Amino acid sequence: MRILFQLPFAASSVLLMDKTGRRPLLMVTATGACLGSILVGLGFLFQDYQQSKELTATLVFTGILVYSACFSAGMGGTPWVIMSEIFPINIKGQGGTLVTLANWFSSWIVTYSFNFIFQWSSAGSGSQHPNHA
């Protein structure tokens, strides 16, 4: 289901990238992704203060959709295009390999560290606050 939502935004990225430029596209989509994250955070904040359940669900759902659309439209593919354009032809393979390795290694560190963050502060990792259990 999510792929059906993300696919049109990823496809529009191809057209927007050449029309508006890489930098403006990245800046606008990064701002949109930030806005989506803020909406999700506000949704969980309202849940923590036991406000309206409908408002919480709407904010979280809208925030996830906004983040997902903006990530697909810019932050998902544009850095890979820039990476392919930035290296000269004689080191394009080695440079691309190094950048991909760094990207995947960084993602692995974030994923691996989640268990430690969860043990250190379960409330800070998105689980239910201990006082409301």
C-alpha contacts under 8 A as a table, 3 or more apart, distances in Angstrom:
res1	aa1	res2	aa2	distance
1	M	4	L	5.36
1	M	5	F	6.80
2	R	5	F	5.11
2	R	6	Q	6.18
3	I	6	Q	4.97
3	I	7	L	5.76
4	L	7	L	5.53
4	L	8	P	7.44
5	F	8	P	6.60
5	F	9	F	7.53
5	F	69	A	7.45
6	Q	9	F	5.41
6	Q	10	A	6.18
6	Q	68	S	6.77
6	Q	69	A	5.84
6	Q	72	S	5.89
7	L	10	A	5.11
7	L	11	A	6.10
7	L	72	S	7.63
8	P	11	A	5.05
8	P	12	S	6.09
9	F	12	S	5.01
9	F	13	S	6.25
9	F	69	A	5.92
9	F	70	C	7.57
9	F	72	S	5.74
9	F	73	A	4.76
10	A	13	S	5.08
10	A	14	V	7.12
10	A	72	S	4.90
10	A	73	A	4.72
10	A	74	G	7.55
10	A	76	G	7.93
10	A	77	G	7.64
11	A	14	V	5.59
11	A	15	L	7.32
11	A	73	A	7.52
12	S	15	L	5.31
12	S	16	L	6.09
12	S	73	A	6.56
13	S	16	L	5.00
13	S	17	M	5.72
13	S	72	S	7.72
13	S	73	A	4.75
13	S	74	G	6.14
13	S	77	G	7.98
13	S	78	T	7.93
14	V	17	M	5.42
14	V	18	D	7.00
15	L	18	D	5.86
15	L	19	K	6.31
16	L	19	K	4.97
16	L	20	T	5.61
16	L	21	G	7.25
16	L	25	L	7.16
17	M	20	T	5.73
17	M	21	G	5.05
17	M	22	R	5.44
17	M	25	L	6.44
17	M	78	T	7.68
18	D	21	G	5.42
18	D	22	R	7.44
20	T	24	P	6.48
20	T	25	L	6.64
21	G	24	P	5.90
21	G	25	L	6.30
22	R	25	L	5.25
22	R	26	L	6.14
22	R	78	T	6.97
22	R	82	I	7.86
23	R	26	L	5.16
23	R	27	M	6.11
24	P	27	M	5.05
24	P	28	V	6.03
25	L	28	V	5.33
25	L	29	T	6.05
25	L	74	G	6.03
26	L	29	T	5.27
26	L	30	A	5.83
26	L	74	G	5.45
26	L	75	M	6.20
26	L	78	T	7.32
27	M	30	A	5.17
27	M	31	T	6.14
28	V	31	T	5.13
28	V	32	G	6.23
29	T	32	G	4.88
29	T	33	A	6.04
29	T	70	C	4.80
29	T	71	F	6.50
29	T	73	A	6.80
29	T	74	G	5.44
29	T	75	M	6.64
30	A	33	A	5.02
30	A	34	C	6.12
30	A	70	C	7.06
30	A	71	F	7.41
30	A	74	G	7.60
30	A	75	M	6.80
31	T	34	C	5.02
31	T	35	L	6.18
32	G	35	L	4.96
32	G	36	G	6.17
32	G	66	V	6.75
32	G	67	Y	6.51
32	G	70	C	5.68
33	A	36	G	5.00
33	A	37	S	6.22
33	A	66	V	6.60
33	A	67	Y	4.27
33	A	68	S	7.42
33	A	70	C	5.48
33	A	71	F	6.31
34	C	37	S	5.06
34	C	38	I	6.20
34	C	67	Y	7.26
35	L	38	I	5.03
35	L	39	L	6.26
35	L	63	G	7.37
35	L	66	V	7.63
35	L	67	Y	7.42
36	G	39	L	5.12
36	G	40	V	6.36
36	G	62	T	7.33
36	G	63	G	4.00
36	G	64	I	6.11
36	G	65	L	7.42
36	G	66	V	5.03
36	G	67	Y	4.57
37	S	40	V	5.11
37	S	41	G	6.15
37	S	63	G	6.03
37	S	64	I	7.34
37	S	67	Y	6.55
38	I	41	G	4.97
38	I	42	L	6.06
38	I	63	G	7.31
39	L	42	L	5.07
39	L	43	G	6.13
39	L	59	L	5.58
39	L	60	V	6.32
39	L	62	T	7.28
39	L	63	G	4.80
40	V	43	G	5.03
40	V	44	F	6.38
40	V	59	L	6.01
40	V	60	V	4.37
40	V	61	F	7.55
40	V	62	T	7.77
40	V	63	G	4.99
40	V	64	I	6.76
41	G	44	F	5.22
41	G	45	L	6.05
41	G	60	V	7.63
42	L	45	L	4.83
42	L	46	F	6.11
42	L	56	T	7.87
42	L	59	L	7.13
42	L	60	V	7.88
43	G	46	F	5.25
43	G	47	Q	6.30
43	G	55	L	7.14
43	G	56	T	4.40
43	G	57	A	6.91
43	G	58	T	7.72
43	G	59	L	5.02
43	G	60	V	5.24
44	F	47	Q	4.84
44	F	48	D	6.09
44	F	56	T	6.57
44	F	60	V	7.36
45	L	48	D	5.00
45	L	49	Y	6.42
46	F	49	Y	5.12
46	F	50	Q	6.06
46	F	51	Q	5.21
46	F	52	S	7.43
46	F	55	L	7.94
46	F	56	T	6.14
47	Q	50	Q	4.74
47	Q	51	Q	5.80
47	Q	52	S	7.56
47	Q	53	K	6.97
47	Q	56	T	6.00
48	D	51	Q	7.72
48	D	129	H	7.53
50	Q	53	K	7.63
51	Q	55	L	7.71
51	Q	56	T	7.57
52	S	55	L	5.30
52	S	56	T	6.42
53	K	56	T	5.08
53	K	57	A	6.20
54	E	57	A	5.21
54	E	58	T	6.04
55	L	58	T	5.12
55	L	59	L	6.03
56	T	59	L	5.29
56	T	60	V	6.14
57	A	60	V	5.28
57	A	61	F	5.98
58	T	61	F	5.23
58	T	62	T	5.91
59	L	62	T	5.18
59	L	63	G	5.86
60	V	63	G	5.08
60	V	64	I	6.13
61	F	64	I	5.24
61	F	65	L	6.26
62	T	65	L	5.13
62	T	66	V	6.07
63	G	66	V	5.12
63	G	67	Y	6.02
64	I	67	Y	5.15
64	I	68	S	5.94
65	L	68	S	5.08
65	L	69	A	6.00
66	V	69	A	5.22
66	V	70	C	6.10
67	Y	70	C	5.26
67	Y	71	F	5.94
68	S	71	F	5.18
68	S	72	S	6.08
69	A	72	S	5.20
69	A	73	A	6.08
70	C	73	A	5.04
70	C	74	G	6.15
70	C	75	M	7.17
71	F	74	G	5.51
71	F	75	M	4.72
71	F	76	G	5.31
72	S	75	M	6.39
72	S	76	G	5.03
72	S	77	G	7.13
73	A	76	G	6.84
73	A	77	G	7.58
74	G	77	G	6.13
74	G	78	T	5.53
75	M	78	T	5.87
75	M	79	P	6.67
76	G	79	P	7.18
77	G	80	W	5.47
77	G	81	V	6.60
78	T	81	V	5.10
78	T	82	I	6.22
79	P	82	I	5.01
79	P	83	M	6.00
80	W	83	M	4.97
80	W	84	S	6.28
81	V	84	S	5.18
81	V	85	E	6.39
82	I	85	E	5.10
82	I	86	I	6.00
83	M	86	I	5.27
83	M	87	F	6.92
83	M	96	G	6.81
83	M	99	V	7.79
84	S	87	F	6.39
84	S	92	K	7.04
84	S	96	G	6.90
85	E	88	P	7.78
87	F	91	I	6.43
87	F	92	K	5.15
87	F	95	G	6.66
87	F	96	G	7.97
88	P	91	I	5.83
88	P	92	K	5.80
89	I	92	K	5.06
90	N	93	G	7.81
91	I	94	Q	5.37
91	I	95	G	5.82
92	K	95	G	5.18
92	K	96	G	5.82
93	G	96	G	5.24
93	G	97	T	6.08
94	Q	97	T	5.09
94	Q	98	L	6.16
95	G	98	L	5.12
95	G	99	V	6.17
96	G	99	V	5.18
96	G	100	T	6.05
97	T	100	T	5.17
97	T	101	L	6.05
98	L	101	L	5.09
98	L	102	A	6.15
99	V	102	A	5.10
99	V	103	N	6.12
100	T	103	N	5.03
100	T	104	W	6.12
101	L	104	W	5.28
101	L	105	F	5.91
102	A	105	F	5.10
102	A	106	S	6.04
103	N	106	S	5.22
103	N	107	S	6.29
104	W	107	S	5.00
104	W	108	W	6.12
105	F	108	W	4.98
105	F	109	I	6.25
106	S	109	I	5.11
106	S	110	V	6.40
107	S	110	V	5.22
107	S	111	T	6.21
108	W	111	T	5.08
108	W	112	Y	5.85
109	I	112	Y	5.09
109	I	113	S	5.91
110	V	113	S	5.30
110	V	114	F	6.46
111	T	114	F	5.49
112	Y	115	N	6.53
112	Y	116	F	7.89
113	S	116	F	5.28
113	S	117	I	6.26
114	F	117	I	5.02
114	F	118	F	5.99
114	F	125	S	7.61
115	N	118	F	4.99
115	N	119	Q	6.25
116	F	119	Q	5.15
116	F	120	W	6.12
117	I	120	W	5.01
117	I	121	S	5.90
117	I	122	S	7.15
117	I	124	G	7.72
117	I	125	S	6.58
118	F	121	S	5.31
118	F	122	S	4.48
118	F	123	A	7.78
118	F	124	G	7.41
118	F	125	S	5.57
119	Q	122	S	6.05
121	S	124	G	5.25
121	S	125	S	6.61
122	S	125	S	5.27
122	S	126	G	6.93
122	S	127	S	5.79
122	S	128	Q	7.65
122	S	129	H	7.58
123	A	126	G	5.77
123	A	127	S	5.33
123	A	128	Q	6.01
123	A	129	H	4.95
123	A	130	P	7.02
124	G	127	S	7.35
128	Q	132	H	7.11
128	Q	133	A	6.88
129	H	132	H	5.57
129	H	133	A	6.68
130	P	133	A	5.31
